[in-house]
């Protein structure tokens, strides 16, 4: 009897272990079949493919970022150069404006002097006619 009792307890233990393995070892939703394993392999291949694509995309993005930063640096330098050139042109324009103002003032002074000379000549002629003297040329 012992052997049959021992056998039944071993069988019970084996069944309990097997049941525990099925409950805790695998999900009830997953089925063991060659198709599913292949699908899982395909999924892993797809994931690896996506990862390599992402890595190459990341490399392209880094290169593009580098190009953009280089362009930004060039634009920054160009802006600095143009700002300096603009400042030089402003200074030149201001100098020209000052020269123009000075020339206008000189022209106004010439016109005023000419007007004063005419008035003086006119006054001299009137004085000569009043006093009877004539201008000799």
DSSP file (Angstrom, degrees, kcal/mol; ACC not computed):
  #  RESIDUE AA STRUCTURE BP1 BP2  ACC     N-H-->O    O-->H-N    N-H-->O    O-->H-N    TCO  KAPPA ALPHA  PHI   PSI    X-CA   Y-CA   Z-CA
    1    1 A X     >        0   0    0      0, 0.0     4,-3.3     0, 0.0     5,-0.3   0.000 360.0 360.0 360.0 -29.6    0.0    0.0    0.0
    2    2 A X  H  >  +     0   0    0      1,-0.2     4,-3.5     2,-0.2     5,-0.3   0.927 360.0  51.8 -60.4 -41.7    2.8    2.2    0.6
    3    3 A X  H  > S+     0   0    0      1,-0.2     4,-2.1     2,-0.2    -1,-0.2   0.908 112.5  45.1 -65.4 -38.9    3.8    2.3   -2.9
    4    4 A X  H  > S+     0   0    0      2,-0.2     4,-2.2     1,-0.2    -1,-0.2   0.882 115.2  48.3 -70.9 -36.3    0.3    3.1   -4.1
    5    5 A X  H  X S+     0   0    0     -4,-3.3     4,-2.1     2,-0.2    -2,-0.2   0.925 113.9  47.0 -66.5 -43.0    0.0    5.8   -1.4
    6    6 A X  H  X S+     0   0    0     -4,-3.5     4,-2.4    -5,-0.3    -2,-0.2   0.871 111.6  52.0 -64.0 -36.9    3.4    7.2   -2.3
    7    7 A X  H  X S+     0   0    0     -4,-2.1     4,-2.6    -5,-0.3    -1,-0.2   0.922 108.9  48.8 -67.3 -43.1    2.4    7.1   -5.9
    8    8 A X  H  X S+     0   0    0     -4,-2.2     4,-2.3     2,-0.2    -2,-0.2   0.876 112.2  48.4 -67.3 -36.4   -0.8    9.0   -5.4
    9    9 A X  H  X S+     0   0    0     -4,-2.1     4,-2.7     2,-0.2    -1,-0.2   0.902 112.1  49.5 -70.4 -38.9    1.0   11.7   -3.3
   10   10 A X  H  X S+     0   0    0     -4,-2.4     4,-2.9     2,-0.2    -2,-0.2   0.913 112.0  48.9 -62.9 -40.6    3.7   12.0   -6.0
   11   11 A X  H  X S+     0   0    0     -4,-2.6     4,-2.7     2,-0.2    -2,-0.2   0.903 111.4  48.9 -65.3 -40.6    1.0   12.3   -8.6
   12   12 A X  H  X S+     0   0    0     -4,-2.3     4,-2.6     2,-0.2    -2,-0.2   0.910 112.6  48.4 -64.2 -41.6   -0.8   14.9   -6.5
   13   13 A X  H  X S+     0   0    0     -4,-2.7     4,-2.9     2,-0.2     5,-0.2   0.926 112.1  48.9 -63.9 -43.6    2.4   16.9   -6.1
   14   14 A X  H  X S+     0   0    0     -4,-2.9     4,-2.7     1,-0.2     5,-0.2   0.915 112.1  48.2 -62.5 -42.9    3.2   16.7   -9.7
   15   15 A X  H  X S+     0   0    0     -4,-2.7     4,-2.7     2,-0.2    -1,-0.2   0.905 112.4  49.3 -64.0 -40.7   -0.3   17.8  -10.6
   16   16 A X  H  X S+     0   0    0     -4,-2.6     4,-2.5     2,-0.2    -2,-0.2   0.915 113.1  46.6 -65.2 -42.8    0.0   20.7   -8.2
   17   17 A X  H  X S+     0   0    0     -4,-2.9     4,-2.6     2,-0.2    -2,-0.2   0.914 114.1  48.0 -64.5 -42.6    3.4   21.7   -9.5
   18   18 A X  H  X S+     0   0    0     -4,-2.7     4,-2.3    -5,-0.2    -2,-0.2   0.906 112.4  48.8 -65.1 -41.2    2.1   21.5  -13.1
   19   19 A X  H  X S+     0   0    0     -4,-2.7     4,-2.4    -5,-0.2    -2,-0.2   0.906 111.3  50.0 -64.6 -41.4   -1.0   23.5  -12.2
   20   20 A X  H  X>S+     0   0    0     -4,-2.5     4,-3.1     1,-0.2     5,-0.6   0.903 110.1  51.3 -64.0 -41.0    1.1   26.1  -10.5
   21   21 A X  I  X>S+     0   0    0     -4,-2.6     4,-2.1     1,-0.2     5,-0.7   0.916 112.0  46.0 -62.3 -42.5    3.4   26.3  -13.5
   22   22 A X  I  X5S+     0   0    0     -4,-2.3     4,-0.7     3,-0.2    -2,-0.2   0.884 118.1  42.7 -69.5 -36.8    0.5   26.8  -15.8
   23   23 A X  I  <5S+     0   0    0     -4,-2.4    -2,-0.2    -5,-0.2    -3,-0.2   0.953 130.6  22.7 -73.9 -49.5   -1.2   29.4  -13.6
   24   24 A X  I  <5S+     0   0    0     -4,-3.1    -3,-0.2    -5,-0.2    -2,-0.2   0.758 121.4  55.1 -91.4 -25.8    1.9   31.4  -12.7
   25   25 A X  I  <<S+     0   0    0     -4,-2.1     2,-0.3    -5,-0.6    -3,-0.2   0.895 114.3  20.5 -79.0 -41.0    4.3   30.6  -15.6
   26   26 A X  S  <<S-     0   0    0     -5,-0.7     2,-0.2    -4,-0.7    -1,-0.1  -0.922  79.8-109.5-131.0 155.0    2.1   31.5  -18.5
   27   27 A X        -     0   0    0     -2,-0.3     3,-0.4     1,-0.1    -3,-0.1  -0.497  23.7-128.7 -77.8 150.8   -0.8   33.8  -19.1
   28   28 A X  S    S+     0   0    0      1,-0.2    -1,-0.1    -2,-0.2    -5,-0.0   0.766 107.2  59.6 -70.1 -23.5   -4.1   32.1  -19.9
   29   29 A X  S    S+     0   0    0      2,-0.1     2,-0.4     0, 0.0    -1,-0.2   0.776  89.4  81.6 -78.1 -26.4   -4.4   34.4  -22.9
   30   30 A X        -     0   0    0     -3,-0.4     2,-0.4     2,-0.0    -4,-0.0  -0.629  65.8-157.9 -84.3 136.2   -1.2   33.2  -24.6
   31   31 A X        -     0   0    0     -2,-0.4     2,-1.0     2,-0.1     5,-0.1  -0.874  17.7-124.1-111.7 146.1   -1.4   30.0  -26.5
   32   32 A X        +     0   0    0     -2,-0.4     2,-0.3     4,-0.1     3,-0.1  -0.781  56.3 128.4 -91.7 106.2    1.5   27.9  -27.3
   33   33 A X     >  -     0   0    0     -2,-1.0     4,-1.8     1,-0.1     5,-0.2  -0.985  66.8-114.8-152.0 155.7    1.6   27.4  -31.1
   34   34 A X  H  > S+     0   0    0     -2,-0.3     4,-2.0     1,-0.2     5,-0.2   0.840 113.4  58.6 -61.0 -32.7    4.3   27.8  -33.7
   35   35 A X  H  > S+     0   0    0      1,-0.2     4,-2.5     2,-0.2    -1,-0.2   0.925 106.0  47.0 -64.0 -44.7    2.3   30.7  -35.4
   36   36 A X  H  > S+     0   0    0      2,-0.2     4,-2.8     1,-0.2     5,-0.2   0.902 110.8  51.1 -66.7 -40.8    2.3   32.8  -32.2
   37   37 A X  H  X S+     0   0    0     -4,-1.8     4,-2.3     1,-0.2    -1,-0.2   0.906 111.6  48.6 -62.5 -39.3    6.0   32.3  -31.6
   38   38 A X  H  X S+     0   0    0     -4,-2.0     4,-2.8     2,-0.2    -2,-0.2   0.898 110.0  51.6 -66.7 -40.1    6.6   33.3  -35.2
   39   39 A X  H  X S+     0   0    0     -4,-2.5     4,-2.8     2,-0.2    -2,-0.2   0.914 109.4  50.2 -62.1 -42.3    4.4   36.4  -34.8
   40   40 A X  H  X S+     0   0    0     -4,-2.8     4,-2.5     2,-0.2    -2,-0.2   0.909 111.0  49.3 -62.3 -41.1    6.4   37.3  -31.7
   41   41 A X  H  X S+     0   0    0     -4,-2.3     4,-2.6     2,-0.2    -2,-0.2   0.910 110.9  49.8 -63.4 -41.9    9.6   36.9  -33.6
   42   42 A X  H  X S+     0   0    0     -4,-2.8     4,-2.7     2,-0.2    -2,-0.2   0.899 110.0  51.3 -62.5 -40.1    8.1   39.1  -36.4
   43   43 A X  H  X S+     0   0    0     -4,-2.8     4,-2.7     2,-0.2    -2,-0.2   0.913 110.2  48.7 -63.8 -41.8    7.1   41.7  -33.8
   44   44 A X  H  X S+     0   0    0     -4,-2.5     4,-2.8     2,-0.2    -2,-0.2   0.910 111.3  50.1 -63.8 -41.2   10.6   41.7  -32.4
   45   45 A X  H  X S+     0   0    0     -4,-2.6     4,-2.7     2,-0.2    -2,-0.2   0.912 111.3  49.1 -62.2 -41.3   12.0   42.0  -35.9
   46   46 A X  H  X S+     0   0    0     -4,-2.7     4,-3.0     2,-0.2    -2,-0.2   0.915 111.2  49.5 -63.3 -42.4    9.7   44.9  -36.5
   47   47 A X  H  X S+     0   0    0     -4,-2.7     4,-2.6     2,-0.2    -2,-0.2   0.925 112.3  47.6 -62.8 -44.3   10.7   46.5  -33.3
   48   48 A X  H  X S+     0   0    0     -4,-2.8     4,-2.4     2,-0.2    -2,-0.2   0.906 112.4  49.7 -63.1 -40.7   14.4   46.1  -34.1
   49   49 A X  H  X S+     0   0    0     -4,-2.7     4,-2.5     2,-0.2    -2,-0.2   0.927 111.6  48.3 -63.1 -44.9   13.7   47.6  -37.6
   50   50 A X  H  X S+     0   0    0     -4,-3.0     4,-2.8     1,-0.2    -2,-0.2   0.894 110.4  52.2 -61.7 -39.6   11.9   50.5  -36.1
   51   51 A X  H  X S+     0   0    0     -4,-2.6     4,-2.4     2,-0.2    -2,-0.2   0.910 110.3  47.1 -64.9 -41.5   14.7   51.1  -33.6
   52   52 A X  H  X S+     0   0    0     -4,-2.4     4,-2.5     2,-0.2    -1,-0.2   0.901 113.2  49.3 -67.0 -38.8   17.3   51.1  -36.4
   53   53 A X  H  X S+     0   0    0     -4,-2.5     4,-2.8     2,-0.2    -2,-0.2   0.915 111.5  49.4 -63.3 -42.0   15.1   53.5  -38.4
   54   54 A X  H  X S+     0   0    0     -4,-2.8     4,-2.8     2,-0.2    -2,-0.2   0.893 110.2  51.1 -63.5 -39.3   14.7   55.7  -35.4
   55   55 A X  H  X S+     0   0    0     -4,-2.4     4,-2.1     2,-0.2    -2,-0.2   0.922 112.4  45.1 -65.2 -43.2   18.5   55.7  -34.8
   56   56 A X  H  X S+     0   0    0     -4,-2.5     4,-2.4     2,-0.2    -2,-0.2   0.895 113.8  50.4 -67.5 -38.1   19.1   56.7  -38.5
   57   57 A X  H  X S+     0   0    0     -4,-2.8     4,-2.7     2,-0.2    -2,-0.2   0.910 109.4  51.6 -62.4 -41.2   16.4   59.3  -38.2
   58   58 A X  H  X S+     0   0    0     -4,-2.8     4,-2.5     1,-0.2    -2,-0.2   0.896 109.2  50.1 -62.3 -40.3   18.0   60.6  -35.0
   59   59 A X  H  X S+     0   0    0     -4,-2.1     4,-2.2     2,-0.2    -1,-0.2   0.919 111.4  48.3 -64.4 -43.4   21.3   60.8  -36.8
   60   60 A X  H  X S+     0   0    0     -4,-2.4     4,-2.6     2,-0.2    -2,-0.2   0.900 111.1  51.0 -62.7 -40.7   19.7   62.8  -39.7
   61   61 A X  H  X S+     0   0    0     -4,-2.7     4,-2.8     2,-0.2    -2,-0.2   0.912 109.1  50.6 -63.7 -42.4   18.0   65.1  -37.2
   62   62 A X  H  X S+     0   0    0     -4,-2.5     4,-2.4     2,-0.2    -1,-0.2   0.914 111.3  48.4 -61.7 -42.1   21.3   65.7  -35.4
   63   63 A X  H  X S+     0   0    0     -4,-2.2     4,-2.4     2,-0.2    -2,-0.2   0.910 112.2  48.9 -63.3 -41.9   23.0   66.5  -38.7
   64   64 A X  H  X S+     0   0    0     -4,-2.6     4,-2.6     2,-0.2    -2,-0.2   0.899 110.2  50.9 -65.1 -40.4   20.1   68.9  -39.6
   65   65 A X  H  X S+     0   0    0     -4,-2.8     4,-2.7     2,-0.2    -1,-0.2   0.911 109.7  51.0 -61.7 -42.2   20.4   70.6  -36.2
   66   66 A X  H  X S+     0   0    0     -4,-2.4     4,-2.3     2,-0.2    -2,-0.2   0.923 111.1  47.9 -61.5 -43.9   24.1   71.0  -36.8
   67   67 A X  H  X S+     0   0    0     -4,-2.4     4,-2.6     2,-0.2    -2,-0.2   0.911 111.9  49.9 -63.1 -42.0   23.4   72.6  -40.2
   68   68 A X  H  X S+     0   0    0     -4,-2.6     4,-2.8     2,-0.2    -2,-0.2   0.919 110.8  49.0 -63.5 -43.7   20.7   74.9  -38.8
   69   69 A X  H  X S+     0   0    0     -4,-2.7     4,-2.4     2,-0.2    -1,-0.2   0.896 111.0  50.7 -63.5 -39.2   23.1   76.0  -36.0
   70   70 A X  H  X S+     0   0    0     -4,-2.3     4,-2.3     2,-0.2    -2,-0.2   0.931 111.6  47.6 -62.8 -44.9   25.8   76.7  -38.5
   71   71 A X  H  X S+     0   0    0     -4,-2.6     4,-2.9     1,-0.2    -2,-0.2   0.906 110.4  52.5 -61.8 -41.5   23.4   78.7  -40.6
   72   72 A X  H  X S+     0   0    0     -4,-2.8     4,-2.6     1,-0.2    -1,-0.2   0.909 109.1  49.6 -61.3 -41.3   22.3   80.6  -37.5
   73   73 A X  H  X S+     0   0    0     -4,-2.4     4,-2.4     2,-0.2    -1,-0.2   0.911 111.5  48.9 -63.3 -42.2   25.9   81.5  -36.7
   74   74 A X  H  X S+     0   0    0     -4,-2.3     4,-2.5     2,-0.2    -2,-0.2   0.922 112.4  47.9 -62.9 -43.8   26.4   82.7  -40.3
   75   75 A X  H  X S+     0   0    0     -4,-2.9     4,-2.7     2,-0.2    -2,-0.2   0.894 110.1  52.9 -63.3 -39.3   23.2   84.8  -40.1
   76   76 A X  H  X S+     0   0    0     -4,-2.6     4,-2.3     2,-0.2    -2,-0.2   0.928 111.3  45.7 -61.7 -45.3   24.4   86.2  -36.7
   77   77 A X  H  X S+     0   0    0     -4,-2.4     4,-2.5     2,-0.2    -2,-0.2   0.897 112.4  51.3 -64.3 -40.4   27.7   87.2  -38.2
   78   78 A X  H  X S+     0   0    0     -4,-2.5     4,-2.9     2,-0.2    -2,-0.2   0.898 109.4  50.5 -63.5 -40.7   26.0   88.7  -41.3
   79   79 A X  H  X S+     0   0    0     -4,-2.7     4,-2.6     2,-0.2    -2,-0.2   0.915 110.4  49.5 -63.9 -42.7   23.7   90.7  -39.0
   80   80 A X  H  X S+     0   0    0     -4,-2.3     4,-2.4     2,-0.2    -2,-0.2   0.932 112.8  47.4 -60.8 -44.8   26.7   92.0  -37.0
   81   81 A X  H  X S+     0   0    0     -4,-2.5     4,-2.5     1,-0.2    -2,-0.2   0.931 114.2  46.2 -62.1 -46.4   28.4   93.0  -40.3
   82   82 A X  H  X S+     0   0    0     -4,-2.9     4,-2.7     2,-0.2    -1,-0.2   0.859 110.6  53.7 -66.7 -34.8   25.3   94.7  -41.6
   83   83 A X  H  X S+     0   0    0     -4,-2.6     4,-2.4     2,-0.2    -1,-0.2   0.926 110.9  46.3 -64.3 -44.0   24.7   96.5  -38.3
   84   84 A X  H  X S+     0   0    0     -4,-2.4     4,-2.3     2,-0.2    -2,-0.2   0.923 113.8  48.1 -62.1 -44.7   28.3   97.8  -38.4
   85   85 A X  H  X S+     0   0    0     -4,-2.5     4,-2.4     1,-0.2    -2,-0.2   0.902 111.1  51.4 -62.6 -41.3   27.9   98.9  -42.0
   86   86 A X  H  X S+     0   0    0     -4,-2.7     4,-2.5     2,-0.2    -1,-0.2   0.904 109.0  50.5 -62.3 -42.5   24.5  100.5  -41.2
   87   87 A X  H  X S+     0   0    0     -4,-2.4     4,-2.4     2,-0.2    -2,-0.2   0.912 109.8  50.3 -63.0 -42.7   26.1  102.4  -38.4
   88   88 A X  H  X S+     0   0    0     -4,-2.3     4,-2.4     1,-0.2    -2,-0.2   0.912 111.1  49.1 -60.6 -42.5   28.9  103.6  -40.7
   89   89 A X  H  X S+     0   0    0     -4,-2.4     4,-2.9     2,-0.2    -2,-0.2   0.885 109.4  52.1 -65.8 -38.1   26.3  104.8  -43.2
   90   90 A X  H  X S+     0   0    0     -4,-2.5     4,-2.7     2,-0.2    -2,-0.2   0.929 110.6  47.8 -62.0 -44.4   24.4  106.6  -40.5
   91   91 A X  H  X S+     0   0    0     -4,-2.4     4,-2.3     2,-0.2    -2,-0.2   0.913 112.7  48.6 -62.9 -41.9   27.5  108.4  -39.4
   92   92 A X  H  X S+     0   0    0     -4,-2.4     4,-2.4     2,-0.2    -2,-0.2   0.913 111.8  49.6 -63.7 -42.4   28.3  109.3  -43.1
   93   93 A X  H  X S+     0   0    0     -4,-2.9     4,-2.8     2,-0.2    -2,-0.2   0.909 110.1  50.6 -62.5 -42.0   24.7  110.5  -43.6
   94   94 A X  H  X S+     0   0    0     -4,-2.7     4,-2.4     2,-0.2    -1,-0.2   0.906 110.2  49.9 -63.3 -40.9   24.9  112.7  -40.5
   95   95 A X  H  X S+     0   0    0     -4,-2.3     4,-2.4     2,-0.2    -1,-0.2   0.914 111.6  48.5 -63.0 -42.0   28.2  114.2  -41.7
   96   96 A X  H  X S+     0   0    0     -4,-2.4     4,-2.8     2,-0.2    -2,-0.2   0.904 110.1  51.8 -64.6 -41.4   26.6  114.9  -45.1
   97   97 A X  H  X S+     0   0    0     -4,-2.8     4,-3.1     2,-0.2     5,-0.2   0.918 109.6  49.7 -61.0 -42.9   23.6  116.5  -43.4
   98   98 A X  H  X S+     0   0    0     -4,-2.4     4,-2.8     2,-0.2    -2,-0.2   0.929 111.7  48.4 -61.4 -44.1   25.9  118.7  -41.3
   99   99 A X  H  X S+     0   0    0     -4,-2.4     4,-2.8     2,-0.2    -2,-0.2   0.912 112.3  49.2 -60.9 -42.5   27.8  119.7  -44.4
  100  100 A X  H  X S+     0   0    0     -4,-2.8     4,-2.8     2,-0.2    -2,-0.2   0.922 111.7  48.3 -63.5 -43.9   24.5  120.5  -46.2
  101  101 A X  H  X S+     0   0    0     -4,-3.1     4,-2.8     2,-0.2    -2,-0.2   0.922 113.1  48.3 -61.2 -43.0   23.2  122.5  -43.2
  102  102 A X  H  X S+     0   0    0     -4,-2.8     4,-2.7     2,-0.2    -2,-0.2   0.917 112.3  48.6 -62.8 -43.5   26.5  124.4  -43.2
  103  103 A X  H  X S+     0   0    0     -4,-2.8     4,-2.5     2,-0.2    -2,-0.2   0.901 112.1  49.3 -63.9 -41.0   26.3  125.0  -46.9
  104  104 A X  H  X S+     0   0    0     -4,-2.8     4,-2.7     2,-0.2    -2,-0.2   0.917 111.6  48.7 -63.8 -42.7   22.7  126.2  -46.6
  105  105 A X  H  X S+     0   0    0     -4,-2.8     4,-2.7     2,-0.2    -2,-0.2   0.915 111.8  49.1 -63.3 -42.0   23.7  128.5  -43.8
  106  106 A X  H  X S+     0   0    0     -4,-2.7     4,-2.7     2,-0.2    -2,-0.2   0.901 111.3  50.0 -62.8 -40.5   26.6  129.9  -45.8
  107  107 A X  H  X S+     0   0    0     -4,-2.5     4,-2.7     2,-0.2    -2,-0.2   0.913 110.9  49.0 -64.0 -42.5   24.2  130.4  -48.8
  108  108 A X  H  X S+     0   0    0     -4,-2.7     4,-2.8     2,-0.2    -2,-0.2   0.911 111.4  49.9 -62.6 -41.4   21.8  132.2  -46.5
  109  109 A X  H  X S+     0   0    0     -4,-2.7     4,-3.1     2,-0.2    -2,-0.2   0.915 110.9  49.4 -63.0 -42.1   24.7  134.4  -45.2
  110  110 A X  H  X S+     0   0    0     -4,-2.7     4,-3.0     2,-0.2    -2,-0.2   0.932 112.8  47.0 -60.3 -46.2   25.8  135.1  -48.8
  111  111 A X  H  X S+     0   0    0     -4,-2.7     4,-2.6     2,-0.2    -2,-0.2   0.913 113.7  48.0 -63.1 -41.6   22.2  136.1  -49.7
  112  112 A X  H  X S+     0   0    0     -4,-2.8     4,-2.5     2,-0.2    -2,-0.2   0.922 113.1  47.9 -65.1 -42.8   21.9  138.2  -46.6
  113  113 A X  H  X S+     0   0    0     -4,-3.1     4,-2.9     2,-0.2    -2,-0.2   0.910 111.9  49.9 -62.3 -42.2   25.3  139.9  -47.3
  114  114 A X  H  X S+     0   0    0     -4,-3.0     4,-2.5     2,-0.2    -2,-0.2   0.907 111.1  49.0 -63.0 -41.6   24.2  140.5  -50.9
  115  115 A X  H  X S+     0   0    0     -4,-2.6     4,-2.4     2,-0.2    -2,-0.2   0.904 111.8  49.1 -64.5 -39.7   21.0  142.0  -49.8
  116  116 A X  H  X S+     0   0    0     -4,-2.5     4,-2.9     2,-0.2    -2,-0.2   0.916 110.6  50.7 -65.5 -42.6   22.9  144.2  -47.3
  117  117 A X  H  X S+     0   0    0     -4,-2.9     4,-3.0     2,-0.2     5,-0.2   0.912 110.5  49.4 -60.1 -43.3   25.3  145.3  -50.1
  118  118 A X  H  X S+     0   0    0     -4,-2.5     4,-2.8     2,-0.2    -1,-0.2   0.922 112.3  47.9 -62.0 -43.2   22.4  146.2  -52.3
  119  119 A X  H  X S+     0   0    0     -4,-2.4     4,-2.9     2,-0.2    -2,-0.2   0.914 112.1  49.7 -63.8 -41.6   20.8  148.1  -49.5
  120  120 A X  H  X S+     0   0    0     -4,-2.9     4,-2.8     2,-0.2    -2,-0.2   0.928 112.3  47.3 -62.9 -44.4   24.1  149.9  -48.9
  121  121 A X  H  X S+     0   0    0     -4,-3.0     4,-2.8     2,-0.2     5,-0.2   0.920 113.3  48.8 -60.6 -44.3   24.5  150.7  -52.6
  122  122 A X  H  X S+     0   0    0     -4,-2.8     4,-2.4     1,-0.2    -2,-0.2   0.920 112.7  47.6 -62.2 -43.3   20.9  152.0  -52.7
  123  123 A X  H  X S+     0   0    0     -4,-2.9     4,-2.5     2,-0.2    -2,-0.2   0.898 111.8  50.4 -65.9 -39.3   21.5  154.1  -49.6
  124  124 A X  H  X S+     0   0    0     -4,-2.8     4,-2.4     2,-0.2    -2,-0.2   0.915 110.9  48.8 -63.7 -43.3   24.8  155.4  -51.0
  125  125 A X  H  X S+     0   0    0     -4,-2.8     4,-2.5     2,-0.2    -2,-0.2   0.900 112.2  48.3 -63.7 -40.8   23.0  156.4  -54.3
  126  126 A X  H  X S+     0   0    0     -4,-2.4     4,-2.3     1,-0.2    -1,-0.2   0.905 111.4  50.5 -65.1 -39.7   20.2  158.1  -52.4
  127  127 A X  H  X S+     0   0    0     -4,-2.5     4,-2.8     2,-0.2     6,-0.2   0.893 111.0  49.2 -66.0 -37.5   22.8  159.9  -50.2
  128  128 A X  H  X>S+     0   0    0     -4,-2.4     4,-1.9     2,-0.2     5,-1.2   0.903 111.6  47.9 -67.1 -42.7   24.6  161.1  -53.4
  129  129 A X  H  <5S+     0   0    0     -4,-2.5    -1,-0.2     2,-0.2    -2,-0.2   0.889 114.6  46.8 -67.3 -35.5   21.5  162.3  -55.0
  130  130 A X  H  <5S+     0   0    0     -4,-2.3    -2,-0.2    -5,-0.2    -1,-0.2   0.926 122.1  35.2 -70.4 -43.5   20.5  164.1  -51.8
  131  131 A X  H  <5S-     0   0    0     -4,-2.8    -2,-0.2    -5,-0.2    -1,-0.2   0.538 109.7-121.7 -90.5  -6.5   24.0  165.6  -51.4
  132  132 A X  T  <5 +     0   0    0     -4,-1.9     2,-0.3     1,-0.3    -3,-0.2   0.671  64.6 133.4  79.9  18.6   24.6  166.1  -55.1
  133  133 A X      < -     0   0    0     -5,-1.2     2,-0.4    -6,-0.2    -1,-0.3  -0.760  41.2-149.4 -99.7 148.5   27.7  164.0  -55.4
  134  134 A X        -     0   0    0     -2,-0.3     2,-0.4    -3,-0.1    -9,-0.0  -0.879  17.7-114.9-117.9 152.1   28.2  161.5  -58.1
  135  135 A X        -     0   0    0     -2,-0.4     2,-0.5   -10,-0.0   -10,-0.0  -0.677  26.5-143.5 -85.5 131.4   30.2  158.4  -58.0
  136  136 A X              0   0    0     -2,-0.4    -1,-0.0     1,-0.1     0, 0.0  -0.816 360.0 360.0 -98.3 133.1   33.1  158.3  -60.3
  137  137 A X              0   0    0     -2,-0.5    -1,-0.1     0, 0.0    -2,-0.0   0.405 360.0 360.0-108.1 360.0   34.0  155.1  -62.0
